[in-house]
């Protein structure tokens, strides 16, 4: 259906007032369009008003009438005159008015292109280039496509409306570009405006609504001889429009009223989507305005080089001044009354053009004579800050004399002296202004700048020095700009130096005055003096040399002085290195005497430093080696001890004394012999023997420690946490044997297996042995493979220290029970989900109970059993049983359940949207991938789906109407979950009932 619309026809009276207009539209979605008409009229008092209401007509492309829509203007306003020429004197009685009509319409989609038409009578009778303009109207038409890629298009809209009046013989440039909301490409051209023949029967008195139709197809206006739509007016150059930019240009050469048509075509991807046609009329008028240029003359004798120009021109809007300076193009201005500074004295012809470039332009000239009456001059030189600088006035005059002068040192001072001297406190650039007045009244001012350079700021640092030290000076002088070229140092003791950073040795202590002079690259000098004090030399006493025993503690140094800071280096062995008498602990781990030289550094309150040294001699620690006979059993033990001389006794000839301490368990318990013998201990264990060795020459002592071992006799024994088990019983043995040294173990497990430190080890796999042994020699684990009672034998033996052996045998300590033998079979190793019940058959022996775990979370307490699996997959089935001794056994087997593939396709359906059998769709299980194609009896594909849940609803290709009752062919290809392909092909009958969606 078609809703809403517009097309306008004049009502009541026949009027000659239409100037121009255009018709556009925008798409709002959901098949809704907004149509806009903008139309202009001459609103002089005798002309008819805008249509109220007006009418829009809708036609198809074959000019068949569809609808008529009434519309009322939403806006009527006066339009300001667009004047782009200062020569144009716009007529005061010309009134232009604009009306806007807007209506929304709904267009049926996919019904092709609709024509929206508005017609209105009549055009102005004074039009020059049209035949019988008072008897023809204007037709505004726009096409709206509703199908394909053009659906929901938006028309282009012109950005500006042309000027109503243009000047004769004036070149016109007008931006006639448009904008397109869809971003389509736009092409511009001059085109043929539309018209229609005035119908009297549509405008009878009292017949307010006009005709019920438009004149279709609309006609094209007929141009008078010598004119055409391509040459709509007399012009040289002719009027043309740039097809890309929309810029309209041309120079009219004949006065009159001319109708012009402009079209903008929209292209999308190279396809024409629409054309917007506008027609309007140009009023070409004579624009001669009385414009005169005039420059008043004046006296410039005392004005110097800057001249203020007056302007006495008439009826001008734009101005172009040229001040006549030869060789440059910048001596111009567009101001009304400019001010210009000439580069030199002389004669200059000044030109003024009013309204340049227009037909009403005019030109005036003025000769300007500039002559120097007063020649100013000043002489000075750049200088240094805080220094008097002389300035000289060297100004001269052509006639008359200088009556007064004023020097201005901007920001500093001013004076009326002829040749003043001026001092500047800070460096920088200063403006010098000299104003000279003549006795004839002429006054002139000149400006110069002077550069005042900074003087260096001398500055220095020096080390705090003592008598006999070298004093170092650090130059920290600065200058704000430039560089410092030279320095002079006066040290106050008669010596000089010109280095930047000197050093100096004073020959006595005391206070001296230091002078530093720094001179810059501009010969500016700075001065600075300091007082420097040289202090007396410092004092340091490190004390007498001293002798140390290794690992002993002693004190070095001398009596502490007041107000003195101490520091020792190196600080080896010192607890504190910043006191007068530090304590030192030193250990000599070498075989030679070591020497340490300690340096004491002192600093007094004045920072004066001194140093002294002390020598510390450290003897090495004695190397004591004590040997004794090997360990004994407790009974009749007797030990001998011997001291092996250290290297000091042989290298330096020292004498020693010996002090042995054997402890309270020894007899005797002490000795002073060098190598004591027959020392007996009355208990088991390890006994420390201490030798204290004293160097009789140095008094240094050293200690040596040895251990005497008294061992017990060996004893064999073991224990078990668990002694009973089933076949494959892992028996764990833990030795509790004792011995003085490491023991050797020999085990017999009662089943023919043995473990021997000198024979089979715990990791050996000896073929033919009834059991398997692992673990360690001390604590083995033995696996019994047969039922029975077993005797276990252990022998231990010590082969060093107290050499002895012992054995133990525990009869029947291990009891091993037999296990049942579990076994079953599956009637079918592979089944499918169509018949997923499987039978399990028990083949077990010697078991009292049986359980089966089916691998899917279910289980049974009997082993001859049937079980049904609900899903496909591979299941591990576990059989478990035990016997009268509580011994268990298990058996495993796998059962495979494969997924069965099933898919059903119906042979008819009724797509009438009643909710019953409306969709052709298959059903099945195990579908992994899916594709369905539907063909009509001629082999045309009318439906396609890749979704097994999306069926055919009976509608034709591209979701059109429901197909007619007939037999259709389907082709379904799919894969099951195992990846196997399946192909289903057949026919389905469409039982056609009326679908409400097709009504």
Secondary structure, 3 states (H helix, E strand, C coil): CCECCCECCCCCCCCCCEEEEEEEEEEEECCEEEEEEEEEEECCCCCCCCCCCEEEEEEECCCCEEEEEEECEEEEEECCCCCCCCCCCCCCCCCEEEEEEEEEEECCCCCCEEEEEEEECCECCCECCECCHHHECEEEEEEEECCHHHCCCCCCEECCCCCCEEECCCEEEEECCEECCCCCEEEEEEECCEECECCHHHHCCCCCCCCCCCCCCCEECCECCCCCCCCCCCECCCCEECCCCCEEEEEECCCEEEEEEEEEEEEECCEEEEEEEEEEEEEEECCCCCCECCCCCCCCCCCCCEEECCCCCECCCCEEEECCCCCCCCCEECCCCCEEECCCCEEEEEEEEECCCCCCCEEEEEEEEECCCEECCEECCCEECCCEEECEECCEECCCCEEEEEEEECCCEEECCCCCEEECCCCEEEEEEEEEEECCCCEEEEEEEEEEECCCECCEEECCCECCCCEEEEECCECCCCCEEEEEEECCCCCEECCCCCEECCCCCEEEEEEEEEEECCCCEEEEEEEEEEECCCCCCCCCCEEECCCEEEECCCCCCCCEEEEEECCCCECCCCCCCCEEEECCCCCCCEEEEEEEEEEECCCCEEEEEEEEEECCCCCCEEEECCCEECCCCCECEEEECCHHHHHHCCCEEEEEECCCCEECCEECCCCCCCEEECCCEEEEEEEEEEECCCCCEEEEEEEEEEECCCECCEECCCCEEECCEEEECEECCECCCCEEEEEECCCCCEEECCCCCCCCCCCCCCCEEEECCCCEEEEECCCEEEEEEEEEEECCCCCEEEEEEEEEEEEEECCCECCEEECCCEEECCECEEEEEECCECCCEEEEECCCCCEECCCCEEEECCCCEEEEEEEEEECCCCCEEEEEEEEEEECCCEEECCCEECCCCCCCCCCECCEEECEEEEEEEEECCCCCEEEEECCCCCCECCECHHHCCECCCEEEEEEEEEEECCCCEEEEEEEEEECCCCCHHHC
